[in-house]
Amino acid sequence: MHEHPHRCPWPGQDPLYLAYHDTEWGVPEYDSRALWEKLVLDGFQAGLAWITILRKREAFRAAFDGFDPEKVARYGEADRARLMADAGIVRSNAKIDAAIDGARRFLDMRDKGEDFSQFLWGFTGGRPIQNAWENVSQVPAQTPLAVEMSKALKAKGFKFTGPVIVYAFMQATGMVNDHVTPCFRHAEVAAMSG
């Protein structure tokens, strides 16, 4: 039985959660479509555990046409009804509406020549913020920068983008490196943004 490397405690022993922590969480993501997908999923998480969303992620991707903003932006009543009947996803009218409307906001920005990725990464100066928390109790739930990004997203019409959701999104997409320093991923993720 090999020794488990030191890692952040939050994934527990769940293999899906461990894989997510070890390969995805905190890795800098610069693709606009992928960033939008992650923001939508973080919005769907509101009030739930992230592992719940992670277990449903493939069903979400299938239900939302791979989170292609072009397709989602065109969803009408039939699609809303289909989504509300889909037990594979989180069925919330408000969150489904926010996702569809968010696709339209994403396209509005693009049509105005504003790249979603550049807009978001602009808050960190285009580079990940390297934090050095020694244990998970030090990691904040939100930061002044997350408040700023939240306000900017809301000003553009995005919903379910409060500062706590936005900070979780920033952590997940590597805008901040919030792996704790004893975690083997802290240094690996820091090296990616070198």
C-alpha positions in Angstrom: 0.0 0.0 0.0 1.7 3.2 -1.1 1.8 6.3 1.0 -0.7 8.9 0.0 1.0 12.2 -0.8 0.0 15.1 1.4 -3.0 16.9 -0.1 -5.7 19.3 0.7 -8.1 17.6 3.1 -11.4 18.6 1.4 -11.7 15.7 -1.2 -11.8 13.2 1.6 -11.5 9.6 0.2 -14.0 9.9 -2.7 -12.1 8.8 -5.9 -13.9 11.2 -8.2 -13.2 14.1 -5.8 -9.6 13.0 -5.4 -9.1 12.9 -9.2 -10.7 16.4 -9.5 -8.3 17.7 -6.8 -5.3 16.0 -8.2 -5.7 16.9 -11.9 -8.1 19.9 -12.3 -8.7 22.1 -9.3 -6.4 25.1 -9.3 -5.0 24.5 -12.8 -5.0 27.8 -14.7 -7.9 27.7 -17.3 -7.7 30.3 -20.1 -10.4 28.9 -22.5 -13.4 31.2 -22.5 -15.9 28.4 -23.2 -14.5 26.2 -20.4 -14.5 29.2 -18.0 -18.1 29.9 -18.7 -19.0 26.2 -18.2 -17.3 26.3 -14.8 -19.0 29.5 -13.8 -22.4 28.0 -14.7 -21.6 24.8 -12.7 -20.5 26.8 -9.7 -23.8 28.7 -10.0 -25.7 25.4 -10.0 -23.7 24.4 -6.9 -25.2 27.2 -4.8 -26.6 25.6 -1.6 -25.2 22.2 -2.5 -21.9 20.3 -2.1 -19.4 20.5 -5.1 -19.2 16.7 -5.1 -22.9 16.7 -6.0 -22.2 18.8 -9.1 -19.1 16.8 -9.9 -21.1 13.5 -10.0 -23.6 15.2 -12.3 -21.1 17.0 -14.5 -21.3 14.6 -17.5 -25.2 14.7 -17.3 -25.0 18.5 -17.2 -22.7 18.5 -20.2 -25.1 16.3 -22.1 -28.1 18.3 -21.1 -26.5 21.6 -22.0 -25.0 20.6 -25.4 -21.5 20.6 -24.1 -22.0 24.1 -22.7 -21.7 25.5 -26.2 -22.9 29.2 -25.6 -24.2 29.4 -29.2 -26.6 26.5 -28.6 -27.5 27.3 -25.0 -28.3 31.0 -25.9 -31.0 29.7 -28.3 -32.8 27.6 -25.7 -36.5 28.3 -25.5 -39.5 26.9 -23.5 -39.1 23.3 -24.9 -35.5 23.2 -23.7 -36.4 24.7 -20.3 -39.0 22.0 -19.9 -36.6 19.3 -21.0 -34.0 20.5 -18.5 -36.5 20.7 -15.6 -37.5 17.1 -16.4 -33.9 15.9 -16.4 -33.1 14.0 -13.2 -29.4 13.9 -14.1 -29.0 17.6 -13.4 -30.0 20.1 -10.6 -33.5 21.1 -11.5 -33.9 24.7 -10.5 -35.9 27.1 -12.7 -33.8 30.1 -11.5 -30.4 28.3 -12.1 -31.5 27.0 -15.5 -32.7 30.5 -16.6 -29.4 32.0 -15.3 -27.4 29.5 -17.4 -29.4 30.2 -20.6 -29.3 34.0 -20.0 -25.6 33.7 -19.2 -24.9 32.2 -22.6 -26.6 35.2 -24.1 -24.4 37.6 -22.0 -21.3 35.6 -23.0 -22.2 36.1 -26.7 -23.1 39.8 -26.2 -19.6 40.3 -24.8 -18.0 38.4 -27.7 -20.0 40.4 -30.2 -18.7 43.6 -28.6 -15.1 42.3 -29.0 -14.8 41.4 -25.3 -13.2 38.1 -24.7 -14.6 36.3 -21.6 -11.3 34.9 -20.6 -9.4 38.2 -20.9 -12.2 40.0 -19.0 -11.9 37.5 -16.0 -8.1 37.2 -16.0 -7.8 40.9 -16.2 -8.8 41.0 -12.5 -5.6 39.1 -11.6 -3.4 40.9 -14.1 -3.5 37.8 -16.4 -1.5 35.7 -13.9 -2.5 33.3 -11.1 -2.3 34.7 -7.6 0.0 32.4 -5.6 -1.3 32.0 -2.0 0.6 30.2 0.7 -2.0 28.9 3.2 -0.6 26.3 5.6 -3.9 24.8 6.4 -7.4 24.9 5.1 -8.8 27.0 7.9 -6.8 30.0 6.6 -8.4 29.9 3.1 -11.0 32.6 2.8 -14.5 32.1 1.5 -14.3 35.3 -0.5 -11.8 38.1 -1.1 -12.0 41.8 -2.1 -11.0 40.8 -5.6 -13.8 38.2 -5.7 -16.2 41.0 -4.7 -14.9 43.1 -7.5 -15.2 40.3 -10.1 -18.7 39.5 -8.8 -19.9 43.1 -9.2 -18.4 43.2 -12.7 -20.2 40.0 -13.7 -23.5 41.1 -12.2 -23.1 44.4 -14.1 -22.9 42.4 -17.3 -26.1 40.6 -16.3 -24.7 37.3 -15.1 -26.6 35.6 -12.2 -25.5 33.3 -9.4 -22.2 35.1 -9.4 -22.0 36.3 -5.7 -18.5 36.7 -4.2 -18.5 33.3 -2.6 -19.4 31.5 -5.8 -16.9 33.7 -7.7 -14.1 32.9 -5.3 -14.8 29.2 -5.6 -14.7 29.7 -9.3 -11.3 31.6 -9.1 -9.9 28.8 -7.0 -11.1 26.0 -9.3 -9.9 27.7 -12.5 -6.4 28.6 -11.1 -6.9 32.3 -10.9 -5.7 31.8 -7.3 -3.6 28.9 -6.1 -5.4 27.9 -2.9 -3.9 24.4 -2.5 -2.4 24.4 1.0 1.4 24.5 1.0 1.8 20.9 2.4 -0.3 19.6 -0.5 1.8 18.1 -3.4 -0.4 20.1 -5.9 0.6 23.5 -4.5 4.0 23.4 -6.1 2.8 21.6 -9.2 0.1 24.2 -9.8 2.6 27.1 -9.0 5.0 25.7 -11.6 2.2 25.7 -14.3 1.8 29.4 -14.0 5.5 30.0 -14.1 
